[in-house]
Amino acid sequence: GAPSAMDAIMAARMSELAIDALLDDRDNRIIGYVDGALRGLPYKEAKEITYPIQEEQYELVSILSS
């Protein structure tokens, strides 16, 4: 489907962070939503982040996708 207004805002903010990082010679980063905020993280730091699977959400997605 078409992107929502929130999708467009998130994309614009992520693009801004990526451009700022490149202009500051901070390359090899991943832009993402971490701990309630958009951040630019080095790949090495980003790959260490883990999130537990929430069983209720997994079950809901399974039901809704059937």
Buried (B, 14 or more C-beta within 10 A) or exposed (E): EEEEEEEEEBEEEBEEBBEEBEEEEEEEBBBBEBEEEEBBBEEEEBEEEEEEEEEEEEEEEEEEEE
